[in-house]
Amino acid sequence: MSDRIFATLWLLLCLGGLIVAWDLHSDYSYEPVGPRPFPMLILGLMAFCALLMLFRKPDPVTWPTNGMLKRLLALSLMLAIYGWLFESVGFPLMTTLLTFGMGLLFGARWWAAAVSGLVMGIALFWAFDRLLDVTLPLGGWLS
């Protein structure tokens, strides 16, 4: 029953998004089709998947164990802290800390989580900054 409730809510959100996306217009036309097709396509695909979920045979629900709920809560808390401190602490350090914490949650050894966190923080910052030319905050600690 919970998957049908989720599918219904998701379908309503997709339909609302389609209504909003239909009104997308650009004053400056840099593409022949404009900015409307991409969000319409993505939202239409998500609405189709929600319909499939709504009308399929429901699976038996198994709720997570107490340990898994604690890990999910810890992960949610880490993501909230990441979003909250992203600008003030900076992308590289926050991404390193988030990857380190997620590695520990998924059972990695502390040194492997630390190395992967460091590699992810530096590599993702370099990729966004140099390859994609996306400006990301460095944080006040480097200034």
N, CA, C and O atoms as CSV, one atom per row, in Angstrom:
chain,resi,resn,atom,element,x,y,z
A,1,MET,N,N,0.815,-1.194,0.000
A,1,MET,CA,C,0.000,0.000,0.000
A,1,MET,C,C,0.863,1.264,0.000
A,1,MET,O,O,0.501,2.271,-0.608
A,2,SER,N,N,2.015,1.201,0.693
A,2,SER,CA,C,2.856,2.392,0.775
A,2,SER,C,C,3.447,2.760,-0.588
A,2,SER,O,O,3.642,3.942,-0.873
A,3,ASP,N,N,3.737,1.758,-1.439
A,3,ASP,CA,C,4.259,2.082,-2.764
A,3,ASP,C,C,3.198,2.748,-3.636
A,3,ASP,O,O,3.531,3.573,-4.487
A,4,ARG,N,N,1.940,2.407,-3.440
A,4,ARG,CA,C,0.867,3.064,-4.202
A,4,ARG,C,C,0.647,4.496,-3.740
A,4,ARG,O,O,0.365,5.379,-4.550
A,5,ILE,N,N,0.775,4.725,-2.437
A,5,ILE,CA,C,0.666,6.092,-1.924
A,5,ILE,C,C,1.809,6.941,-2.476
A,5,ILE,O,O,1.600,8.069,-2.922
A,6,PHE,N,N,3.024,6.382,-2.439
A,6,PHE,CA,C,4.174,7.090,-2.989
A,6,PHE,C,C,3.985,7.365,-4.478
A,6,PHE,O,O,4.252,8.475,-4.939
A,7,ALA,N,N,3.529,6.370,-5.233
A,7,ALA,CA,C,3.342,6.537,-6.672
A,7,ALA,C,C,2.290,7.600,-6.967
A,7,ALA,O,O,2.444,8.379,-7.908
A,8,THR,N,N,1.231,7.639,-6.178
A,8,THR,CA,C,0.192,8.656,-6.389
A,8,THR,C,C,0.731,10.053,-6.119
A,8,THR,O,O,0.495,10.974,-6.901
A,9,LEU,N,N,1.454,10.212,-5.013
A,9,LEU,CA,C,2.031,11.519,-4.695
A,9,LEU,C,C,3.060,11.928,-5.741
A,9,LEU,O,O,3.107,13.087,-6.153
A,10,TRP,N,N,3.886,10.970,-6.171
A,10,TRP,CA,C,4.895,11.271,-7.187
A,10,TRP,C,C,4.244,11.643,-8.515
A,10,TRP,O,O,4.721,12.543,-9.205
A,11,LEU,N,N,3.174,10.969,-8.874
A,11,LEU,CA,C,2.459,11.288,-10.103
A,11,LEU,C,C,1.873,12.693,-10.041
A,11,LEU,O,O,1.941,13.433,-11.022
A,12,LEU,N,N,1.301,13.066,-8.909
A,12,LEU,CA,C,0.760,14.421,-8.750
A,12,LEU,C,C,1.865,15.472,-8.844
A,12,LEU,O,O,1.674,16.522,-9.457
A,13,LEU,N,N,3.018,15.189,-8.239
A,13,LEU,CA,C,4.145,16.120,-8.352
A,13,LEU,C,C,4.629,16.237,-9.797
A,13,LEU,O,O,4.952,17.333,-10.255
A,14,CYS,N,N,4.680,15.137,-10.501
A,14,CYS,CA,C,5.107,15.161,-11.905
A,14,CYS,C,C,4.121,15.949,-12.764
A,14,CYS,O,O,4.528,16.722,-13.631
A,15,LEU,N,N,2.843,15.755,-12.524
A,15,LEU,CA,C,1.838,16.502,-13.287
A,15,LEU,C,C,1.940,17.996,-13.000
A,15,LEU,O,O,1.813,18.815,-13.910
A,16,GLY,N,N,2.169,18.352,-11.737
A,16,GLY,CA,C,2.391,19.763,-11.408
A,16,GLY,C,C,3.630,20.306,-12.084
A,16,GLY,O,O,3.627,21.432,-12.583
A,17,GLY,N,N,4.694,19.513,-12.103
A,17,GLY,CA,C,5.914,19.921,-12.785
A,17,GLY,C,C,5.712,20.077,-14.281
A,17,GLY,O,O,6.281,20.982,-14.891
A,18,LEU,N,N,4.908,19.207,-14.879
A,18,LEU,CA,C,4.614,19.332,-16.314
A,18,LEU,C,C,3.864,20.624,-16.619
A,18,LEU,O,O,4.101,21.262,-17.645
A,19,ILE,N,N,2.966,21.000,-15.729
A,19,ILE,CA,C,2.232,22.259,-15.924
A,19,ILE,C,C,3.191,23.446,-15.846
A,19,ILE,O,O,3.106,24.374,-16.651
A,20,VAL,N,N,4.094,23.411,-14.884
A,20,VAL,CA,C,5.081,24.490,-14.758
A,20,VAL,C,C,6.022,24.491,-15.958
A,20,VAL,O,O,6.342,25.552,-16.493
A,21,ALA,N,N,6.469,23.312,-16.385
A,21,ALA,CA,C,7.417,23.219,-17.504
A,21,ALA,C,C,6.791,23.671,-18.816
A,21,ALA,O,O,7.498,24.156,-19.700
A,22,TRP,N,N,5.487,23.523,-18.957
A,22,TRP,CA,C,4.825,23.945,-20.191
A,22,TRP,C,C,4.932,25.451,-20.395
A,22,TRP,O,O,4.925,25.932,-21.528
A,23,ASP,N,N,5.032,26.198,-19.288
A,23,ASP,CA,C,5.115,27.652,-19.379
A,23,ASP,C,C,6.536,28.175,-19.485
A,23,ASP,O,O,6.744,29.387,-19.431
A,24,LEU,N,N,7.520,27.297,-19.633
A,24,LEU,CA,C,8.902,27.758,-19.764
A,24,LEU,C,C,9.119,28.386,-21.133
A,24,LEU,O,O,8.878,27.767,-22.169
A,25,HIS,N,N,9.574,29.611,-21.108
A,25,HIS,CA,C,9.885,30.334,-22.341
A,25,HIS,C,C,11.181,31.089,-22.131
A,25,HIS,O,O,11.505,31.478,-21.009
A,26,SER,N,N,11.912,31.295,-23.190
A,26,SER,CA,C,13.165,32.034,-23.115
A,26,SER,C,C,13.075,33.238,-24.037
A,26,SER,O,O,12.624,33.134,-25.178
A,27,ASP,N,N,13.511,34.378,-23.526
A,27,ASP,CA,C,13.517,35.585,-24.363
A,27,ASP,C,C,14.555,35.480,-25.463
A,27,ASP,O,O,14.366,35.989,-26.567
A,28,TYR,N,N,15.646,34.816,-25.148
A,28,TYR,CA,C,16.731,34.645,-26.099
A,28,TYR,C,C,16.733,33.195,-26.563
A,28,TYR,O,O,16.990,32.292,-25.768
A,29,SER,N,N,16.451,32.965,-27.826
A,29,SER,CA,C,16.357,31.606,-28.346
A,29,SER,C,C,17.716,31.152,-28.864
A,29,SER,O,O,18.119,31.506,-29.972
A,30,TYR,N,N,18.412,30.371,-28.058
A,30,TYR,CA,C,19.708,29.857,-28.464
A,30,TYR,C,C,19.595,28.439,-29.004
A,30,TYR,O,O,20.573,27.891,-29.513
A,31,GLU,N,N,18.431,27.850,-28.901
A,31,GLU,CA,C,18.169,26.528,-29.450
A,31,GLU,C,C,16.898,26.603,-30.280
A,31,GLU,O,O,16.043,27.449,-30.018
A,32,PRO,N,N,16.757,25.741,-31.270
A,32,PRO,CA,C,15.538,25.797,-32.086
A,32,PRO,C,C,14.278,25.395,-31.322
A,32,PRO,O,O,13.187,25.852,-31.661
A,33,VAL,N,N,14.407,24.549,-30.295
A,33,VAL,CA,C,13.214,24.092,-29.576
A,33,VAL,C,C,12.985,24.829,-28.273
A,33,VAL,O,O,11.893,24.736,-27.711
A,34,GLY,N,N,13.973,25.558,-27.770
A,34,GLY,CA,C,13.803,26.308,-26.528
A,34,GLY,C,C,14.078,25.457,-25.293
A,34,GLY,O,O,14.546,24.325,-25.407
A,35,PRO,N,N,13.785,26.005,-24.107
A,35,PRO,CA,C,14.121,25.314,-22.867
A,35,PRO,C,C,13.066,24.306,-22.395
A,35,PRO,O,O,13.279,23.635,-21.386
A,36,ARG,N,N,11.956,24.186,-23.087
A,36,ARG,CA,C,10.838,23.368,-22.615
A,36,ARG,C,C,11.010,21.855,-22.764
A,36,ARG,O,O,10.587,21.141,-21.855
A,37,PRO,N,N,11.588,21.314,-23.820
A,37,PRO,CA,C,11.549,19.858,-24.041
A,37,PRO,C,C,12.242,19.007,-22.978
A,37,PRO,O,O,11.730,17.949,-22.614
A,38,PHE,N,N,13.388,19.442,-22.477
A,38,PHE,CA,C,14.112,18.596,-21.532
A,38,PHE,C,C,13.316,18.352,-20.246
A,38,PHE,O,O,13.133,17.194,-19.872
A,39,PRO,N,N,12.834,19.394,-19.553
A,39,PRO,CA,C,12.041,19.106,-18.351
A,39,PRO,C,C,10.749,18.361,-18.662
A,39,PRO,O,O,10.300,17.542,-17.860
A,40,MET,N,N,10.149,18.635,-19.812
A,40,MET,CA,C,8.914,17.929,-20.175
A,40,MET,C,C,9.200,16.438,-20.372
A,40,MET,O,O,8.412,15.592,-19.949
A,41,LEU,N,N,10.309,16.123,-21.005
A,41,LEU,CA,C,10.666,14.729,-21.253
A,41,LEU,C,C,10.969,14.003,-19.942
A,41,LEU,O,O,10.486,12.892,-19.721
A,42,ILE,N,N,11.762,14.622,-19.081
A,42,ILE,CA,C,12.122,13.993,-17.810
A,42,ILE,C,C,10.891,13.805,-16.937
A,42,ILE,O,O,10.690,12.729,-16.374
A,43,LEU,N,N,10.068,14.834,-16.820
A,43,LEU,CA,C,8.863,14.732,-15.994
A,43,LEU,C,C,7.861,13.743,-16.586
A,43,LEU,O,O,7.181,13.038,-15.840
A,44,GLY,N,N,7.759,13.681,-17.907
A,44,GLY,CA,C,6.878,12.705,-18.544
A,44,GLY,C,C,7.339,11.282,-18.281
A,44,GLY,O,O,6.524,10.392,-18.035
A,45,LEU,N,N,8.654,11.070,-18.335
A,45,LEU,CA,C,9.208,9.750,-18.033
A,45,LEU,C,C,8.961,9.367,-16.580
A,45,LEU,O,O,8.616,8.222,-16.291
A,46,MET,N,N,9.136,10.323,-15.658
A,46,MET,CA,C,8.890,10.033,-14.244
A,46,MET,C,C,7.408,9.758,-14.001
A,46,MET,O,O,7.068,8.893,-13.194
A,47,ALA,N,N,6.521,10.481,-14.686
A,47,ALA,CA,C,5.085,10.234,-14.535
A,47,ALA,C,C,4.723,8.846,-15.063
A,47,ALA,O,O,3.897,8.153,-14.469
A,48,PHE,N,N,5.338,8.438,-16.177
A,48,PHE,CA,C,5.098,7.101,-16.719
A,48,PHE,C,C,5.544,6.025,-15.732
A,48,PHE,O,O,4.838,5.040,-15.519
A,49,CYS,N,N,6.709,6.215,-15.135
A,49,CYS,CA,C,7.199,5.253,-14.138
A,49,CYS,C,C,6.297,5.223,-12.903
A,49,CYS,O,O,6.079,4.160,-12.322
A,50,ALA,N,N,5.776,6.374,-12.504
A,50,ALA,CA,C,4.853,6.410,-11.378
A,50,ALA,C,C,3.563,5.657,-11.713
A,50,ALA,O,O,3.000,4.977,-10.855
A,51,LEU,N,N,3.098,5.777,-12.948
A,51,LEU,CA,C,1.911,5.021,-13.367
A,51,LEU,C,C,2.176,3.521,-13.351
A,51,LEU,O,O,1.325,2.741,-12.924
A,52,LEU,N,N,3.362,3.116,-13.820
A,52,LEU,CA,C,3.715,1.702,-13.770
A,52,LEU,C,C,3.752,1.195,-12.332
A,52,LEU,O,O,3.291,0.091,-12.045
A,53,MET,N,N,4.296,1.998,-11.441
A,53,MET,CA,C,4.364,1.611,-10.041
A,53,MET,C,C,2.970,1.554,-9.418
A,53,MET,O,O,2.695,0.710,-8.565
A,54,LEU,N,N,2.105,2.451,-9.848
A,54,LEU,CA,C,0.761,2.524,-9.286
A,54,LEU,C,C,-0.076,1.307,-9.658
A,54,LEU,O,O,-0.874,0.838,-8.846
A,55,PHE,N,N,0.093,0.787,-10.871
A,55,PHE,CA,C,-0.768,-0.292,-11.354
A,55,PHE,C,C,-0.126,-1.680,-11.337
A,55,PHE,O,O,-0.734,-2.629,-11.833
A,56,ARG,N,N,1.053,-1.829,-10.795
A,56,ARG,CA,C,1.664,-3.150,-10.732
A,56,ARG,C,C,1.230,-3.882,-9.468
A,56,ARG,O,O,0.656,-3.301,-8.547
A,57,LYS,N,N,1.523,-5.165,-9.460
A,57,LYS,CA,C,1.194,-5.977,-8.287
A,57,LYS,C,C,2.110,-5.571,-7.139
A,57,LYS,O,O,3.329,-5.557,-7.311
A,58,PRO,N,N,1.563,-5.242,-5.982
A,58,PRO,CA,C,2.418,-4.766,-4.890
A,58,PRO,C,C,3.314,-5.863,-4.312
A,58,PRO,O,O,2.913,-7.022,-4.204
A,59,ASP,N,N,4.516,-5.475,-3.951
A,59,ASP,CA,C,5.460,-6.386,-3.303
A,59,ASP,C,C,5.169,-6.431,-1.810
A,59,ASP,O,O,4.637,-5.472,-1.250
A,60,PRO,N,N,5.514,-7.536,-1.166
A,60,PRO,CA,C,5.380,-7.550,0.299
A,60,PRO,C,C,6.375,-6.568,0.921
A,60,PRO,O,O,7.532,-6.499,0.506
A,61,VAL,N,N,5.921,-5.821,1.903
A,61,VAL,CA,C,6.748,-4.789,2.519
A,61,VAL,C,C,7.551,-5.387,3.660
A,61,VAL,O,O,7.003,-6.034,4.552
A,62,THR,N,N,8.852,-5.163,3.618
A,62,THR,CA,C,9.715,-5.537,4.729
A,62,THR,C,C,10.390,-4.260,5.219
A,62,THR,O,O,11.111,-3.601,4.469
A,63,TRP,N,N,10.155,-3.925,6.455
A,63,TRP,CA,C,10.713,-2.706,7.011
A,63,TRP,C,C,12.143,-2.949,7.459
A,63,TRP,O,O,12.488,-4.062,7.856
A,64,PRO,N,N,12.975,-1.921,7.400
A,64,PRO,CA,C,14.374,-2.096,7.802
A,64,PRO,C,C,14.495,-2.395,9.290
A,64,PRO,O,O,13.631,-2.043,10.093
A,65,THR,N,N,15.592,-3.055,9.626
A,65,THR,CA,C,15.858,-3.387,11.025
A,65,THR,C,C,16.283,-2.124,11.776
A,65,THR,O,O,16.491,-1.068,11.177
A,66,ASN,N,N,16.406,-2.253,13.089
A,66,ASN,CA,C,16.778,-1.121,13.924
A,66,ASN,C,C,18.156,-0.571,13.548
A,66,ASN,O,O,18.353,0.644,13.519
A,67,GLY,N,N,19.107,-1.460,13.262
A,67,GLY,CA,C,20.449,-1.024,12.877
A,67,GLY,C,C,20.446,-0.264,11.566
A,67,GLY,O,O,21.155,0.731,11.414
A,68,MET,N,N,19.645,-0.733,10.618
A,68,MET,CA,C,19.559,-0.052,9.333
A,68,MET,C,C,18.899,1.315,9.482
A,68,MET,O,O,19.311,2.270,8.824
A,69,LEU,N,N,17.887,1.422,10.332
A,69,LEU,CA,C,17.248,2.717,10.566
A,69,LEU,C,C,18.221,3.717,11.174
A,69,LEU,O,O,18.189,4.901,10.840
A,70,LYS,N,N,19.086,3.242,12.067
A,70,LYS,CA,C,20.094,4.123,12.657
A,70,LYS,C,C,21.076,4.605,11.599
A,70,LYS,O,O,21.469,5.772,11.603
A,71,ARG,N,N,21.475,3.716,10.691
A,71,ARG,CA,C,22.390,4.121,9.620
A,71,ARG,C,C,21.719,5.096,8.658
A,71,ARG,O,O,22.356,6.042,8.194
A,72,LEU,N,N,20.440,4.878,8.355
A,72,LEU,CA,C,19.716,5.812,7.491
A,72,LEU,C,C,19.579,7.180,8.146
A,72,LEU,O,O,19.709,8.205,7.476
A,73,LEU,N,N,19.319,7.203,9.441
A,73,LEU,CA,C,19.235,8.462,10.171
A,73,LEU,C,C,20.589,9.164,10.181
A,73,LEU,O,O,20.656,10.378,9.990
A,74,ALA,N,N,21.664,8.417,10.400
A,74,ALA,CA,C,23.004,9.007,10.385
A,74,ALA,C,C,23.337,9.564,9.004
A,74,ALA,O,O,23.923,10.641,8.897
A,75,LEU,N,N,22.971,8.842,7.948
A,75,LEU,CA,C,23.218,9.312,6.589
A,75,LEU,C,C,22.422,10.576,6.303
A,75,LEU,O,O,22.946,11.513,5.700
A,76,SER,N,N,21.163,10.615,6.727
A,76,SER,CA,C,20.342,11.814,6.526
A,76,SER,C,C,20.929,13.005,7.274
A,76,SER,O,O,20.942,14.121,6.754
A,77,LEU,N,N,21.407,12.775,8.476
A,77,LEU,CA,C,22.019,13.835,9.260
A,77,LEU,C,C,23.304,14.333,8.593
A,77,LEU,O,O,23.550,15.538,8.544
A,78,MET,N,N,24.124,13.411,8.080
A,78,MET,CA,C,25.352,13.811,7.393
A,78,MET,C,C,25.047,14.643,6.152
A,78,MET,O,O,25.733,15.629,5.882
A,79,LEU,N,N,24.022,14.251,5.393
A,79,LEU,CA,C,23.661,15.010,4.194
A,79,LEU,C,C,23.131,16.394,4.546
A,79,LEU,O,O,23.407,17.360,3.835
A,80,ALA,N,N,22.367,16.505,5.644
A,80,ALA,CA,C,21.867,17.807,6.083
A,80,ALA,C,C,23.023,18.710,6.513
A,80,ALA,O,O,23.039,19.898,6.189
A,81,ILE,N,N,23.983,18.151,7.240
A,81,ILE,CA,C,25.153,18.927,7.660
A,81,ILE,C,C,25.980,19.338,6.444
A,81,ILE,O,O,26.505,20.451,6.395
A,82,TYR,N,N,26.094,18.451,5.471
A,82,TYR,CA,C,26.821,18.756,4.232
A,82,TYR,C,C,26.184,19.954,3.530
A,82,TYR,O,O,26.883,20.880,3.119
A,83,GLY,N,N,24.870,19.933,3.395
A,83,GLY,CA,C,24.187,21.048,2.747
A,83,GLY,C,C,24.268,22.339,3.545
A,83,GLY,O,O,24.332,23.426,2.970
A,84,TRP,N,N,24.267,22.223,4.868
A,84,TRP,CA,C,24.295,23.390,5.725
A,84,TRP,C,C,25.669,24.068,5.722
A,84,TRP,O,O,25.749,25.296,5.698
A,85,LEU,N,N,26.743,23.286,5.746
A,85,LEU,CA,C,28.099,23.828,5.839
A,85,LEU,C,C,28.835,23.890,4.504
A,85,LEU,O,O,30.018,24.228,4.465
A,86,PHE,N,N,28.153,23.571,3.423
A,86,PHE,CA,C,28.774,23.488,2.102
A,86,PHE,C,C,29.495,24.771,1.724
A,86,PHE,O,O,30.648,24.721,1.296
A,87,GLU,N,N,28.847,25.914,1.871
A,87,GLU,CA,C,29.453,27.175,1.440
A,87,GLU,C,C,30.505,27.679,2.409
A,87,GLU,O,O,31.554,28.163,1.983
A,88,SER,N,N,30.245,27.575,3.707
A,88,SER,CA,C,31.185,28.149,4.667
A,88,SER,C,C,32.455,27.301,4.814
A,88,SER,O,O,33.542,27.859,4.959
A,89,VAL,N,N,32.344,25.996,4.781
A,89,VAL,CA,C,33.519,25.129,4.933
A,89,VAL,C,C,34.166,24.849,3.580
A,89,VAL,O,O,35.386,24.709,3.493
A,90,GLY,N,N,33.360,24.767,2.531
A,90,GLY,CA,C,33.898,24.557,1.197
A,90,GLY,C,C,33.615,23.160,0.658
A,90,GLY,O,O,33.439,22.203,1.412
A,91,PHE,N,N,33.576,23.075,-0.657
A,91,PHE,CA,C,33.260,21.815,-1.325
A,91,PHE,C,C,34.283,20.720,-1.075
A,91,PHE,O,O,33.890,19.608,-0.723
A,92,PRO,N,N,35.594,20.981,-1.240
A,92,PRO,CA,C,36.545,19.865,-1.109
A,92,PRO,C,C,36.531,19.227,0.281
A,92,PRO,O,O,36.506,18.002,0.395
A,93,LEU,N,N,36.547,20.040,1.331
A,93,LEU,CA,C,36.597,19.482,2.682
A,93,LEU,C,C,35.279,18.807,3.044
A,93,LEU,O,O,35.293,17.724,3.630
A,94,MET,N,N,34.153,19.408,2.714
A,94,MET,CA,C,32.865,18.805,3.053
A,94,MET,C,C,32.644,17.505,2.279
A,94,MET,O,O,32.094,16.548,2.825
A,95,THR,N,N,33.066,17.461,1.017
A,95,THR,CA,C,32.926,16.241,0.231
A,95,THR,C,C,33.839,15.146,0.786
A,95,THR,O,O,33.458,13.976,0.819
A,96,THR,N,N,35.036,15.523,1.220
A,96,THR,CA,C,35.946,14.561,1.843
A,96,THR,C,C,35.329,13.987,3.110
A,96,THR,O,O,35.344,12.773,3.314
A,97,LEU,N,N,34.784,14.855,3.963
A,97,LEU,CA,C,34.184,14.394,5.216
A,97,LEU,C,C,32.940,13.544,4.972
A,97,LEU,O,O,32.733,12.535,5.646
A,98,LEU,N,N,32.112,13.950,4.011
A,98,LEU,CA,C,30.903,13.184,3.702
A,98,LEU,C,C,31.258,11.801,3.164
A,98,LEU,O,O,30.660,10.804,3.569
A,99,THR,N,N,32.228,11.737,2.251
A,99,THR,CA,C,32.633,10.447,1.697
A,99,THR,C,C,33.251,9.557,2.769
A,99,THR,O,O,33.031,8.346,2.779
A,100,PHE,N,N,34.023,10.159,3.672
A,100,PHE,CA,C,34.614,9.405,4.781
A,100,PHE,C,C,33.509,8.823,5.672
A,100,PHE,O,O,33.551,7.645,6.027
A,101,GLY,N,N,32.530,9.646,6.028
A,101,GLY,CA,C,31.431,9.172,6.876
A,101,GLY,C,C,30.589,8.108,6.199
A,101,GLY,O,O,30.185,7.136,6.838
A,102,MET,N,N,30.319,8.280,4.909
A,102,MET,CA,C,29.534,7.286,4.185
A,102,MET,C,C,30.302,5.974,4.059
A,102,MET,O,O,29.714,4.895,4.139
A,103,GLY,N,N,31.600,6.068,3.865
A,103,GLY,CA,C,32.411,4.858,3.808
A,103,GLY,C,C,32.350,4.078,5.106
A,103,GLY,O,O,32.226,2.854,5.097
A,104,LEU,N,N,32.438,4.793,6.236
A,104,LEU,CA,C,32.335,4.135,7.532
A,104,LEU,C,C,30.959,3.516,7.738
A,104,LEU,O,O,30.842,2.425,8.296
A,105,LEU,N,N,29.908,4.216,7.284
A,105,LEU,CA,C,28.552,3.666,7.415
A,105,LEU,C,C,28.368,2.378,6.625
A,105,LEU,O,O,27.632,1.486,7.047
A,106,PHE,N,N,29.027,2.282,5.492
A,106,PHE,CA,C,28.882,1.100,4.652
A,106,PHE,C,C,29.914,0.023,4.950
A,106,PHE,O,O,30.041,-0.942,4.197
A,107,GLY,N,N,30.656,0.183,6.052
A,107,GLY,CA,C,31.530,-0.881,6.511
A,107,GLY,C,C,32.960,-0.837,6.037
A,107,GLY,O,O,33.660,-1.845,6.142
A,108,ALA,N,N,33.434,0.292,5.515
A,108,ALA,CA,C,34.824,0.378,5.085
A,108,ALA,C,C,35.739,0.533,6.295
A,108,ALA,O,O,35.314,0.992,7.356
A,109,ARG,N,N,36.978,0.151,6.124
A,109,ARG,CA,C,37.972,0.409,7.175
A,109,ARG,C,C,38.220,1.912,7.220
A,109,ARG,O,O,38.024,2.603,6.220
A,110,TRP,N,N,38.650,2.422,8.371
A,110,TRP,CA,C,38.781,3.870,8.520
A,110,TRP,C,C,39.801,4.446,7.550
A,110,TRP,O,O,39.593,5.543,7.033
A,111,TRP,N,N,40.902,3.737,7.285
A,111,TRP,CA,C,41.923,4.271,6.391
A,111,TRP,C,C,41.453,4.255,4.939
A,111,TRP,O,O,41.790,5.153,4.168
A,112,ALA,N,N,40.675,3.237,4.564
A,112,ALA,CA,C,40.147,3.190,3.200
A,112,ALA,C,C,39.110,4.290,2.994
A,112,ALA,O,O,39.056,4.911,1.933
A,113,ALA,N,N,38.286,4.526,4.016
A,113,ALA,CA,C,37.301,5.604,3.936
A,113,ALA,C,C,37.996,6.959,3.866
A,113,ALA,O,O,37.543,7.850,3.148
A,114,ALA,N,N,39.095,7.123,4.607
A,114,ALA,CA,C,39.827,8.391,4.591
A,114,ALA,C,C,40.481,8.632,3.235
A,114,ALA,O,O,40.425,9.740,2.703
A,115,VAL,N,N,41.096,7.603,2.681
A,115,VAL,CA,C,41.748,7.743,1.369
A,115,VAL,C,C,40.707,8.023,0.282
A,115,VAL,O,O,40.904,8.912,-0.546
A,116,SER,N,N,39.611,7.278,0.281
A,116,SER,CA,C,38.583,7.507,-0.744
A,116,SER,C,C,37.931,8.869,-0.573
A,116,SER,O,O,37.576,9.510,-1.562
A,117,GLY,N,N,37.766,9.324,0.674
A,117,GLY,CA,C,37.215,10.652,0.897
A,117,GLY,C,C,38.127,11.731,0.364
A,117,GLY,O,O,37.666,12.682,-0.267
A,118,LEU,N,N,39.410,11.596,0.609
A,118,LEU,CA,C,40.382,12.570,0.124
A,118,LEU,C,C,40.433,12.585,-1.403
A,118,LEU,O,O,40.460,13.649,-2.021
A,119,VAL,N,N,40.446,11.409,-1.994
A,119,VAL,CA,C,40.473,11.322,-3.462
A,119,VAL,C,C,39.198,11.916,-4.062
A,119,VAL,O,O,39.259,12.658,-5.042
A,120,MET,N,N,38.047,11.591,-3.477
A,120,MET,CA,C,36.777,12.120,-4.005
A,120,MET,C,C,36.711,13.640,-3.876
A,120,MET,O,O,36.306,14.328,-4.813
A,121,GLY,N,N,37.110,14.167,-2.707
A,121,GLY,CA,C,37.063,15.614,-2.501
A,121,GLY,C,C,37.924,16.367,-3.500
A,121,GLY,O,O,37.490,17.359,-4.085
A,122,ILE,N,N,39.145,15.891,-3.692
A,122,ILE,CA,C,40.067,16.567,-4.605
A,122,ILE,C,C,39.678,16.337,-6.062
A,122,ILE,O,O,39.653,17.276,-6.857
A,123,ALA,N,N,39.374,15.088,-6.410
A,123,ALA,CA,C,39.068,14.769,-7.815
A,123,ALA,C,C,37.777,15.443,-8.282
A,123,ALA,O,O,37.724,15.968,-9.394
A,124,LEU,N,N,36.749,15.433,-7.454
A,124,LEU,CA,C,35.502,16.075,-7.863
A,124,LEU,C,C,35.654,17.586,-7.968
A,124,LEU,O,O,35.113,18.208,-8.881
A,125,PHE,N,N,36.398,18.178,-7.025
A,125,PHE,CA,C,36.621,19.625,-7.134
A,125,PHE,C,C,37.388,19.955,-8.403
A,125,PHE,O,O,37.040,20.904,-9.106
A,126,TRP,N,N,38.427,19.184,-8.705
A,126,TRP,CA,C,39.208,19.425,-9.913
A,126,TRP,C,C,38.345,19.250,-11.165
A,126,TRP,O,O,38.417,20.056,-12.092
A,127,ALA,N,N,37.528,18.191,-11.185
A,127,ALA,CA,C,36.692,17.938,-12.358
A,127,ALA,C,C,35.673,19.054,-12.572
A,127,ALA,O,O,35.481,19.518,-13.696
A,128,PHE,N,N,35.027,19.480,-11.500
A,128,PHE,CA,C,34.044,20.559,-11.643
A,128,PHE,C,C,34.722,21.881,-11.982
A,128,PHE,O,O,34.228,22.633,-12.822
A,129,ASP,N,N,35.846,22.169,-11.339
A,129,ASP,CA,C,36.497,23.459,-11.529
A,129,ASP,C,C,37.211,23.548,-12.871
A,129,ASP,O,O,37.056,24.536,-13.590
A,130,ARG,N,N,37.988,22.530,-13.215
A,130,ARG,CA,C,38.808,22.598,-14.431
A,130,ARG,C,C,38.092,22.089,-15.676
A,130,ARG,O,O,38.144,22.733,-16.724
A,131,LEU,N,N,37.433,20.960,-15.576
A,131,LEU,CA,C,36.833,20.357,-16.770
A,131,LEU,C,C,35.468,20.960,-17.107
A,131,LEU,O,O,35.181,21.244,-18.269
A,132,LEU,N,N,34.630,21.153,-16.088
A,132,LEU,CA,C,33.271,21.635,-16.332
A,132,LEU,C,C,33.118,23.137,-16.128
A,132,LEU,O,O,32.070,23.698,-16.446
A,133,ASP,N,N,34.141,23.787,-15.606
A,133,ASP,CA,C,34.145,25.227,-15.362
A,133,ASP,C,C,32.981,25.667,-14.468
A,133,ASP,O,O,32.332,26.682,-14.723
A,134,VAL,N,N,32.732,24.878,-13.411
A,134,VAL,CA,C,31.702,25.185,-12.430
A,134,VAL,C,C,32.394,25.753,-11.197
A,134,VAL,O,O,33.310,25.136,-10.653
A,135,THR,N,N,31.962,26.910,-10.765
A,135,THR,CA,C,32.569,27.537,-9.596
A,135,THR,C,C,31.977,26.933,-8.336
A,135,THR,O,O,30.765,26.988,-8.130
A,136,LEU,N,N,32.820,26.358,-7.493
A,136,LEU,CA,C,32.411,25.776,-6.239
A,136,LEU,C,C,33.112,26.502,-5.102
A,136,LEU,O,O,34.242,26.961,-5.272
A,137,PRO,N,N,32.467,26.614,-3.945
A,137,PRO,CA,C,33.081,27.338,-2.838
A,137,PRO,C,C,34.280,26.576,-2.244
A,137,PRO,O,O,34.234,25.359,-2.067
A,138,LEU,N,N,35.335,27.312,-1.949
A,138,LEU,CA,C,36.490,26.724,-1.287
A,138,LEU,C,C,36.387,26.812,0.223
A,138,LEU,O,O,37.079,26.086,0.937
A,139,GLY,N,N,35.537,27.688,0.714
A,139,GLY,CA,C,35.376,27.850,2.150
A,139,GLY,C,C,36.298,28.915,2.699
A,139,GLY,O,O,37.277,29.300,2.058
A,140,GLY,N,N,35.978,29.390,3.892
A,140,GLY,CA,C,36.759,30.449,4.502
A,140,GLY,C,C,38.095,30.005,5.049
A,140,GLY,O,O,38.967,30.841,5.285
A,141,TRP,N,N,38.284,28.717,5.257
A,141,TRP,CA,C,39.521,28.228,5.856
A,141,TRP,C,C,40.695,28.281,4.896
A,141,TRP,O,O,41.841,28.236,5.343
A,142,LEU,N,N,40.455,28.375,3.580
A,142,LEU,CA,C,41.538,28.486,2.602
A,142,LEU,C,C,41.849,29.927,2.237
A,142,LEU,O,O,42.881,30.200,1.624
A,143,SER,N,N,40.982,30.842,2.599
A,143,SER,CA,C,41.181,32.248,2.220
A,143,SER,C,C,42.208,32.940,3.086
A,143,SER,O,O,42.484,34.124,2.890
